[in-house]
Amino acid sequence: MKTLYLIRHAKSSWAIDGIEDRDRPLKGRGIRDAHLVSQYLRDETISADYFSIYSSPATRALHTALIFAKNLGVPASKVAIDDDLYHSSAHEILEVVKKTSDICDAAMYFVHNPGITDFVNEMTNASVRNVPTTGVICVRFDCEHWSEVSPGAELIQFEYPKRIKE
């Protein structure tokens, strides 16, 4: 079994004029939400002995990944940046996931929309309209190797800040 956590980056700021999309930082709310959701996962659901963390190179995604890593007790040096995750489609996310090392049974990827929403709908029987910022999708694949992941996965969890705050 392989367990995949896909996290949409936290809420980003549009306050800086002329900044490249890739360089947009998180808003204060985004930072708070990233702490909230990562602490929730730490306290409620994360049970894998070993997992890897991969992030889009966008500042907002990487900052989100680093907050999660801190709260999950993963050294920042273990967060890998993958350029192929920047505004990736569901198919592109799948291709990156298939390259995950089989040493780990669980992996976290910090990505963007609409790729994350399309991925969960294509890989599971779920019908998710939209994965909001800092939303977490947890999918379990019935396979031994990441290279074997394919549609038919089980949606284990779908969490996001508003649901956790309720």
ZALUM-121030 format. One record per atom (N, C-alpha, C): residue in three letters; residue number from 1; chain; atom name; z, y, x negated. Coordinates in steps of 0.05 Angstrom, whole numbers. Atoms other than C-alpha are relative to their C-alpha. Example, Ala and Ser with C-alpha at 12.3 -4.5 7.8 and 13.67 -1.06 7.14 Angstrom:
REM residues 2
rest; nr; kette; atom; Z; Y; X
ALA; 1; A; N; 0; -24; -18
ALA; 1; A; CA; 156; -90; -246
ALA; 1; A; C; 0; 24; -18
SER; 2; A; N; -1; -24; 16
SER; 2; A; CA; 143; -21; -273
SER; 2; A; C; 14; 22; 15
//
This chain:
REM residues 166
rest; nr; kette; atom; Z; Y; X
MET; 1; A; N; 0; -24; -17
MET; 1; A; CA; 0; 0; 0
MET; 1; A; C; 0; 25; -17
LYS; 2; A; N; 1; -26; 13
LYS; 2; A; CA; -17; 70; -23
LYS; 2; A; C; 6; 22; 20
THR; 3; A; N; -9; -22; -17
THR; 3; A; CA; 15; 132; 7
THR; 3; A; C; -9; 26; -11
LEU; 4; A; N; 12; -26; 8
LEU; 4; A; CA; -20; 199; 5
LEU; 4; A; C; 13; 22; 16
TYR; 5; A; N; -10; -25; -12
TYR; 5; A; CA; 12; 266; 19
TYR; 5; A; C; -20; 21; -5
LEU; 6; A; N; 18; -23; 3
LEU; 6; A; CA; -37; 322; 32
LEU; 6; A; C; 14; 24; 11
ILE; 7; A; N; -15; -25; -8
ILE; 7; A; CA; -6; 391; 34
ILE; 7; A; C; -20; 23; -1
ARG; 8; A; N; 15; -25; 0
ARG; 8; A; CA; -42; 454; 55
ARG; 8; A; C; 17; 21; -13
HIS; 9; A; N; -15; -21; 13
HIS; 9; A; CA; -22; 512; 11
HIS; 9; A; C; 15; 17; 20
ALA; 10; A; N; -16; -18; -17
ALA; 10; A; CA; 31; 559; 38
ALA; 10; A; C; -15; 26; 6
LYS; 11; A; N; 13; -25; -9
LYS; 11; A; CA; 14; 626; 71
LYS; 11; A; C; -4; 19; -23
SER; 12; A; N; 7; -17; 22
SER; 12; A; CA; -22; 671; 23
SER; 12; A; C; -2; 29; 9
SER; 13; A; N; 1; -29; -5
SER; 13; A; CA; -25; 747; 18
SER; 13; A; C; -29; 10; -3
TRP; 14; A; N; 26; -14; 2
TRP; 14; A; CA; -86; 789; 31
TRP; 14; A; C; 4; 30; -7
ALA; 15; A; N; -8; -28; 4
ALA; 15; A; CA; -50; 853; 10
ALA; 15; A; C; -13; 13; -24
ILE; 16; A; N; 12; -11; 24
ILE; 16; A; CA; -85; 862; -57
ILE; 16; A; C; -30; 3; 3
ASP; 17; A; N; 29; -5; -3
ASP; 17; A; CA; -154; 894; -50
ASP; 17; A; C; -15; -8; -25
GLY; 18; A; N; 17; 7; 22
GLY; 18; A; CA; -209; 867; -93
GLY; 18; A; C; 7; -24; -16
ILE; 19; A; N; -8; 24; 14
ILE; 19; A; CA; -174; 804; -115
ILE; 19; A; C; -18; -23; 8
GLU; 20; A; N; 16; 23; -6
GLU; 20; A; CA; -215; 741; -120
GLU; 20; A; C; 16; -20; 18
ASP; 21; A; N; -13; 19; -18
ASP; 21; A; CA; -200; 688; -67
ASP; 21; A; C; 17; -20; -15
ARG; 22; A; N; -14; 20; 17
ARG; 22; A; CA; -179; 639; -121
ARG; 22; A; C; 27; 10; -11
ASP; 23; A; N; -23; -12; 12
ASP; 23; A; CA; -126; 688; -146
ASP; 23; A; C; 21; 11; 20
ARG; 24; A; N; -19; -11; -19
ARG; 24; A; CA; -91; 706; -81
ARG; 24; A; C; 27; -14; -2
PRO; 25; A; N; -27; 11; 3
PRO; 25; A; CA; -15; 697; -87
PRO; 25; A; C; 12; -7; 28
LEU; 26; A; N; -14; 6; -25
LEU; 26; A; CA; 34; 671; -35
LEU; 26; A; C; 14; 24; 11
LYS; 27; A; N; -17; -20; -13
LYS; 27; A; CA; 68; 717; 15
LYS; 27; A; C; 29; -9; -2
GLY; 28; A; N; -28; 7; -1
GLY; 28; A; CA; 143; 718; 19
GLY; 28; A; C; 5; -23; 19
ARG; 29; A; N; -3; 21; -20
ARG; 29; A; CA; 139; 676; 82
ARG; 29; A; C; -11; -27; -11
GLY; 30; A; N; 11; 24; 12
GLY; 30; A; CA; 95; 626; 45
GLY; 30; A; C; 19; -14; -20
ILE; 31; A; N; -19; 11; 19
ILE; 31; A; CA; 146; 618; -10
ILE; 31; A; C; 24; -13; 15
ARG; 32; A; N; -22; 11; -16
ARG; 32; A; CA; 202; 608; 41
ARG; 32; A; C; -8; -26; 13
ASP; 33; A; N; 9; 24; -14
ASP; 33; A; CA; 161; 557; 80
ASP; 33; A; C; -4; -23; -20
ALA; 34; A; N; 3; 21; 20
ALA; 34; A; CA; 144; 518; 16
ALA; 34; A; C; 26; -12; -7
HIS; 35; A; N; -27; 11; 6
HIS; 35; A; CA; 218; 512; 0
HIS; 35; A; C; 10; -16; 23
LEU; 36; A; N; -9; 13; -24
LEU; 36; A; CA; 234; 493; 72
LEU; 36; A; C; -12; -28; 2
VAL; 37; A; N; 14; 25; -4
VAL; 37; A; CA; 182; 438; 77
VAL; 37; A; C; 6; -20; -23
SER; 38; A; N; -5; 19; 23
SER; 38; A; CA; 193; 409; 7
SER; 38; A; C; 28; -10; 1
GLN; 39; A; N; -28; 9; -2
GLN; 39; A; CA; 268; 406; 17
GLN; 39; A; C; 3; -20; 24
TYR; 40; A; N; 0; 19; -23
TYR; 40; A; CA; 256; 372; 85
TYR; 40; A; C; -10; -27; -9
LEU; 41; A; N; 11; 25; 10
LEU; 41; A; CA; 212; 320; 52
LEU; 41; A; C; 19; -14; -19
ARG; 42; A; N; -20; 12; 18
ARG; 42; A; CA; 263; 309; -3
ARG; 42; A; C; 23; -13; 14
ASP; 43; A; N; -23; 10; -14
ASP; 43; A; CA; 319; 299; 46
ASP; 43; A; C; -6; -21; 21
GLU; 44; A; N; 6; 17; -22
GLU; 44; A; CA; 282; 261; 100
GLU; 44; A; C; -19; -23; -6
THR; 45; A; N; 21; 20; 0
THR; 45; A; CA; 222; 222; 77
THR; 45; A; C; -9; -10; -27
ILE; 46; A; N; 11; 9; 26
ILE; 46; A; CA; 203; 219; 3
ILE; 46; A; C; 17; -23; -10
SER; 47; A; N; -14; 24; 9
SER; 47; A; CA; 221; 149; -20
SER; 47; A; C; -14; -14; -23
ALA; 48; A; N; 15; 14; 21
ALA; 48; A; CA; 169; 131; -72
ALA; 48; A; C; 14; 4; -27
ASP; 49; A; N; -13; -1; 26
ASP; 49; A; CA; 197; 115; -141
ASP; 49; A; C; -16; 17; -19
TYR; 50; A; N; 17; -15; 18
TYR; 50; A; CA; 138; 146; -176
TYR; 50; A; C; -24; 10; 15
PHE; 51; A; N; 24; -11; -13
PHE; 51; A; CA; 86; 193; -151
PHE; 51; A; C; -11; 22; -18
SER; 52; A; N; 13; -21; 15
SER; 52; A; CA; 36; 242; -180
SER; 52; A; C; -5; 24; 19
ILE; 53; A; N; 6; -25; -15
ILE; 53; A; CA; 23; 314; -159
ILE; 53; A; C; -25; 12; -12
TYR; 54; A; N; 25; -12; 8
TYR; 54; A; CA; -47; 345; -161
TYR; 54; A; C; -4; 25; 17
SER; 55; A; N; 4; -25; -14
SER; 55; A; CA; -66; 416; -142
SER; 55; A; C; -28; 12; -5
SER; 56; A; N; 23; -18; 3
SER; 56; A; CA; -126; 459; -129
SER; 56; A; C; 8; 21; -20
PRO; 57; A; N; -6; -21; 19
PRO; 57; A; CA; -131; 512; -183
PRO; 57; A; C; 7; 27; 12
ALA; 58; A; N; -6; -26; -13
ALA; 58; A; CA; -122; 568; -132
ALA; 58; A; C; 29; 6; -3
THR; 59; A; N; -28; -9; 5
THR; 59; A; CA; -59; 608; -146
THR; 59; A; C; 18; -8; 23
ARG; 60; A; N; -17; 6; -23
ARG; 60; A; CA; -33; 598; -75
ARG; 60; A; C; 6; -30; 2
ALA; 61; A; N; -4; 29; -1
ALA; 61; A; CA; -42; 522; -79
ALA; 61; A; C; 18; -9; -23
LEU; 62; A; N; -16; 7; 23
LEU; 62; A; CA; -13; 516; -149
LEU; 62; A; C; 29; 9; 3
HIS; 63; A; N; -27; -10; -4
HIS; 63; A; CA; 47; 559; -132
HIS; 63; A; C; 15; -18; 20
THR; 64; A; N; -12; 18; -20
THR; 64; A; CA; 60; 516; -71
THR; 64; A; C; 7; -27; -13
ALA; 65; A; N; -6; 26; 14
ALA; 65; A; CA; 55; 452; -114
ALA; 65; A; C; 24; 2; -18
LEU; 66; A; N; -23; -3; 18
LEU; 66; A; CA; 104; 480; -164
LEU; 66; A; C; 26; 2; 15
ILE; 67; A; N; -25; -1; -16
ILE; 67; A; CA; 155; 496; -110
ILE; 67; A; C; 7; -28; 9
PHE; 68; A; N; -5; 28; -8
PHE; 68; A; CA; 148; 425; -83
PHE; 68; A; C; 11; -16; -23
ALA; 69; A; N; -8; 15; 24
ALA; 69; A; CA; 154; 396; -153
ALA; 69; A; C; 29; 6; -6
LYS; 70; A; N; -28; -8; 6
LYS; 70; A; CA; 218; 436; -166
LYS; 70; A; C; 19; -13; 19
ASN; 71; A; N; -18; 11; -20
ASN; 71; A; CA; 250; 414; -101
ASN; 71; A; C; 1; -30; 2
LEU; 72; A; N; 1; 29; 1
LEU; 72; A; CA; 229; 342; -110
LEU; 72; A; C; 9; -12; -26
GLY; 73; A; N; -10; 9; 26
GLY; 73; A; CA; 256; 339; -181
GLY; 73; A; C; -22; -10; -18
VAL; 74; A; N; 23; 7; 17
VAL; 74; A; CA; 187; 332; -213
VAL; 74; A; C; -5; 23; -20
PRO; 75; A; N; 5; -22; 19
PRO; 75; A; CA; 177; 371; -278
PRO; 75; A; C; -27; 13; 4
ALA; 76; A; N; 25; -16; -4
ALA; 76; A; CA; 124; 426; -273
ALA; 76; A; C; -22; -11; -17
SER; 77; A; N; 21; 11; 18
SER; 77; A; CA; 88; 393; -331
SER; 77; A; C; -14; -24; 11
LYS; 78; A; N; 12; 23; -13
LYS; 78; A; CA; 73; 334; -286
LYS; 78; A; C; -19; 8; 23
VAL; 79; A; N; 19; -9; -21
VAL; 79; A; CA; 32; 377; -237
VAL; 79; A; C; -27; 4; -13
ALA; 80; A; N; 27; -1; 12
ALA; 80; A; CA; -41; 366; -253
ALA; 80; A; C; -18; 18; 17
ILE; 81; A; N; 20; -17; -13
ILE; 81; A; CA; -95; 417; -235
ILE; 81; A; C; -27; -14; 0
ASP; 82; A; N; 27; 12; -2
ASP; 82; A; CA; -161; 390; -209
ASP; 82; A; C; -19; 20; 13
ASP; 83; A; N; 19; -20; -10
ASP; 83; A; CA; -218; 439; -201
ASP; 83; A; C; -16; -10; 24
ASP; 84; A; N; 15; 11; -22
ASP; 84; A; CA; -252; 392; -152
ASP; 84; A; C; 15; 3; 27
LEU; 85; A; N; -15; -4; -25
LEU; 85; A; CA; -197; 407; -101
LEU; 85; A; C; -2; 28; 12
TYR; 86; A; N; 2; -28; -10
TYR; 86; A; CA; -214; 481; -94
TYR; 86; A; C; -21; 0; 23
HIS; 87; A; N; 17; -1; -24
HIS; 87; A; CA; -242; 489; -23
HIS; 87; A; C; -17; -25; 4
SER; 88; A; N; 15; 25; -2
SER; 88; A; CA; -261; 416; -22
SER; 88; A; C; -2; -10; 29
SER; 89; A; N; 5; 12; -26
SER; 89; A; CA; -290; 380; 37
SER; 89; A; C; 17; -26; 2
ALA; 90; A; N; -15; 26; -4
ALA; 90; A; CA; -258; 316; 66
ALA; 90; A; C; -12; -20; -20
HIS; 91; A; N; 13; 19; 18
HIS; 91; A; CA; -309; 276; 26
HIS; 91; A; C; 8; 5; -29
GLU; 92; A; N; -7; -7; 28
GLU; 92; A; CA; -293; 313; -39
GLU; 92; A; C; 29; -7; -5
ILE; 93; A; N; -28; 8; 3
ILE; 93; A; CA; -218; 302; -28
ILE; 93; A; C; 1; -30; -4
LEU; 94; A; N; 0; 29; 2
LEU; 94; A; CA; -231; 228; -17
LEU; 94; A; C; -9; -9; -28
GLU; 95; A; N; 10; 7; 26
GLU; 95; A; CA; -271; 224; -82
GLU; 95; A; C; 22; 5; -22
VAL; 96; A; N; -21; -5; 19
VAL; 96; A; CA; -213; 256; -121
VAL; 96; A; C; 23; -20; 3
VAL; 97; A; N; -22; 19; -5
VAL; 97; A; CA; -161; 211; -88
VAL; 97; A; C; -7; -27; -11
LYS; 98; A; N; 8; 27; 10
LYS; 98; A; CA; -201; 149; -107
LYS; 98; A; C; 3; -2; -30
LYS; 99; A; N; -3; 0; 29
LYS; 99; A; CA; -192; 169; -180
LYS; 99; A; C; 30; -1; -8
THR; 100; A; N; -29; 0; 6
THR; 100; A; CA; -115; 169; -175
THR; 100; A; C; 7; -26; -15
SER; 101; A; N; -9; 23; 16
SER; 101; A; CA; -81; 123; -225
SER; 101; A; C; 15; -19; 17
ASP; 102; A; N; -14; 20; -15
ASP; 102; A; CA; -57; 58; -196
ASP; 102; A; C; 28; -4; -9
ILE; 103; A; N; -27; 1; 8
ILE; 103; A; CA; 7; 66; -234
ILE; 103; A; C; 19; 10; 22
CYS; 104; A; N; -17; -11; -21
CYS; 104; A; CA; 33; 107; -176
CYS; 104; A; C; -9; -10; 27
ASP; 105; A; N; 5; 10; -28
ASP; 105; A; CA; 38; 82; -104
ASP; 105; A; C; -1; 23; 19
ALA; 106; A; N; 1; -24; -17
ALA; 106; A; CA; 44; 153; -76
ALA; 106; A; C; -10; 23; -16
ALA; 107; A; N; 11; -24; 14
ALA; 107; A; CA; 8; 217; -93
ALA; 107; A; C; 0; 23; 20
MET; 108; A; N; 0; -24; -15
MET; 108; A; CA; 11; 289; -69
MET; 108; A; C; -23; 17; -10
TYR; 109; A; N; 22; -18; 7
TYR; 109; A; CA; -50; 334; -66
TYR; 109; A; C; 3; 26; 16
PHE; 110; A; N; -2; -27; -12
PHE; 110; A; CA; -47; 409; -52
PHE; 110; A; C; -27; 11; 3
VAL; 111; A; N; 28; -7; -6
VAL; 111; A; CA; -111; 430; -18
VAL; 111; A; C; -2; 22; 21
HIS; 112; A; N; 7; -22; -19
HIS; 112; A; CA; -144; 478; 31
HIS; 112; A; C; -11; -11; 26
ASN; 113; A; N; 13; 7; -25
ASN; 113; A; CA; -169; 478; 102
ASN; 113; A; C; -29; 11; -2
PRO; 114; A; N; -2; 21; -21
PRO; 114; A; CA; -215; 457; 134
PRO; 114; A; C; 0; -29; -12
GLY; 115; A; N; 1; 26; 12
GLY; 115; A; CA; -218; 399; 84
GLY; 115; A; C; 23; -18; 7
ILE; 116; A; N; -23; 17; -6
ILE; 116; A; CA; -148; 374; 98
ILE; 116; A; C; 0; -9; 29
THR; 117; A; N; 1; 8; -28
THR; 117; A; CA; -157; 375; 174
THR; 117; A; C; -22; -20; 4
ASP; 118; A; N; 23; 19; -2
ASP; 118; A; CA; -225; 340; 168
ASP; 118; A; C; 8; -27; -12
PHE; 119; A; N; -8; 25; 14
PHE; 119; A; CA; -195; 289; 120
PHE; 119; A; C; 17; -18; 19
VAL; 120; A; N; -18; 16; -17
VAL; 120; A; CA; -139; 267; 167
VAL; 120; A; C; -15; -11; 24
ASN; 121; A; N; 14; 10; -24
ASN; 121; A; CA; -186; 262; 226
ASN; 121; A; C; -21; -21; -7
GLU; 122; A; N; 19; 20; 8
GLU; 122; A; CA; -238; 222; 187
GLU; 122; A; C; 12; -25; -10
MET; 123; A; N; -13; 23; 12
MET; 123; A; CA; -189; 175; 153
MET; 123; A; C; 19; -15; 18
THR; 124; A; N; -18; 13; -19
THR; 124; A; CA; -143; 160; 212
THR; 124; A; C; -11; 3; 28
ASN; 125; A; N; 8; -2; -28
ASN; 125; A; CA; -148; 154; 287
ASN; 125; A; C; 13; 25; 13
ALA; 126; A; N; -14; -24; -10
ALA; 126; A; CA; -110; 220; 294
ALA; 126; A; C; -21; 20; 10
SER; 127; A; N; 17; -21; -10
SER; 127; A; CA; -138; 280; 330
SER; 127; A; C; 16; 26; -5
VAL; 128; A; N; -15; -23; 8
VAL; 128; A; CA; -109; 339; 292
VAL; 128; A; C; -19; 24; 2
ARG; 129; A; N; 17; -24; -3
ARG; 129; A; CA; -138; 407; 313
ARG; 129; A; C; 0; 17; -25
ASN; 130; A; N; -2; -18; 24
ASN; 130; A; CA; -112; 445; 252
ASN; 130; A; C; 26; -7; -15
VAL; 131; A; N; -24; 3; 17
VAL; 131; A; CA; -65; 433; 194
VAL; 131; A; C; 8; 28; -8
PRO; 132; A; N; -7; -27; 7
PRO; 132; A; CA; -27; 499; 188
PRO; 132; A; C; 9; 3; -29
THR; 133; A; N; -9; -4; 28
THR; 133; A; CA; -6; 530; 122
THR; 133; A; C; 27; -14; -4
THR; 134; A; N; -22; 17; 8
THR; 134; A; CA; 47; 488; 87
THR; 134; A; C; 3; -25; 17
GLY; 135; A; N; 0; 25; -16
GLY; 135; A; CA; 29; 431; 134
GLY; 135; A; C; -3; -24; -18
VAL; 136; A; N; 0; 25; 16
VAL; 136; A; CA; 40; 361; 107
VAL; 136; A; C; -11; -22; 17
ILE; 137; A; N; 11; 24; -13
ILE; 137; A; CA; -2; 301; 126
ILE; 137; A; C; 8; -23; -19
CYS; 138; A; N; -6; 24; 16
CYS; 138; A; CA; 24; 233; 102
CYS; 138; A; C; -16; -23; 12
VAL; 139; A; N; 18; 21; -9
VAL; 139; A; CA; -27; 177; 106
VAL; 139; A; C; 6; -25; -17
ARG; 140; A; N; -4; 25; 15
ARG; 140; A; CA; -16; 104; 87
ARG; 140; A; C; -25; -18; 2
PHE; 141; A; N; 23; 18; 2
PHE; 141; A; CA; -73; 60; 63
PHE; 141; A; C; 8; -28; -6
ASP; 142; A; N; -6; 28; 4
ASP; 142; A; CA; -70; -15; 66
ASP; 142; A; C; -18; -11; -22
CYS; 143; A; N; 16; 9; 23
CYS; 143; A; CA; -98; -28; -4
CYS; 143; A; C; 18; 0; -25
GLU; 144; A; N; -15; 1; 25
GLU; 144; A; CA; -74; -42; -74
GLU; 144; A; C; -10; 21; -21
HIS; 145; A; N; 12; -19; 19
HIS; 145; A; CA; -120; 7; -111
HIS; 145; A; C; -10; 25; 14
TRP; 146; A; N; 9; -25; -12
TRP; 146; A; CA; -134; 80; -98
TRP; 146; A; C; -30; 0; 4
SER; 147; A; N; 30; 0; -2
SER; 147; A; CA; -208; 66; -109
SER; 147; A; C; -9; -14; 26
GLU; 148; A; N; 6; 14; -25
GLU; 148; A; CA; -205; 24; -45
GLU; 148; A; C; 6; 15; 25
VAL; 149; A; N; -7; -15; -24
VAL; 149; A; CA; -180; 78; 2
VAL; 149; A; C; -25; 6; 17
SER; 150; A; N; 22; -3; -18
SER; 150; A; CA; -224; 84; 63
SER; 150; A; C; 10; 7; 28
PRO; 151; A; N; -8; -5; -27
PRO; 151; A; CA; -223; 103; 137
PRO; 151; A; C; 15; -24; 12
GLY; 152; A; N; -16; 21; -12
GLY; 152; A; CA; -174; 64; 180
GLY; 152; A; C; 29; 2; -10
ALA; 153; A; N; -28; -4; 9
ALA; 153; A; CA; -111; 92; 147
ALA; 153; A; C; 18; 7; 23
GLU; 154; A; N; -20; -6; -20
GLU; 154; A; CA; -47; 102; 185
GLU; 154; A; C; 13; 27; -5
LEU; 155; A; N; -13; -26; 2
LEU; 155; A; CA; -21; 172; 198
LEU; 155; A; C; 30; -5; 3
ILE; 156; A; N; -29; 5; 0
ILE; 156; A; CA; 53; 166; 180
ILE; 156; A; C; 16; 25; 9
GLN; 157; A; N; -16; -25; -4
GLN; 157; A; CA; 75; 239; 185
GLN; 157; A; C; -19; 24; 1
PHE; 158; A; N; 14; -26; -1
PHE; 158; A; CA; 49; 308; 204
PHE; 158; A; C; 22; 20; 6
GLU; 159; A; N; -22; -20; -2
GLU; 159; A; CA; 100; 363; 191
GLU; 159; A; C; -11; 27; -8
TYR; 160; A; N; 6; -27; 8
TYR; 160; A; CA; 95; 438; 185
TYR; 160; A; C; 24; 18; 6
PRO; 161; A; N; -24; -17; -2
PRO; 161; A; CA; 144; 496; 181
PRO; 161; A; C; 10; 5; 28
LYS; 162; A; N; -9; -6; -27
LYS; 162; A; CA; 146; 514; 255
LYS; 162; A; C; 14; -24; 13
ARG; 163; A; N; -12; 25; -11
ARG; 163; A; CA; 162; 441; 274
ARG; 163; A; C; 27; -5; -12
ILE; 164; A; N; -26; 5; 14
ILE; 164; A; CA; 217; 436; 222
ILE; 164; A; C; 21; 20; 8
LYS; 165; A; N; -19; -20; -8
LYS; 165; A; CA; 249; 501; 243
LYS; 165; A; C; 11; -4; 28
GLU; 166; A; N; -9; 4; -28
GLU; 166; A; CA; 254; 479; 316
GLU; 166; A; C; 25; -15; 3
//
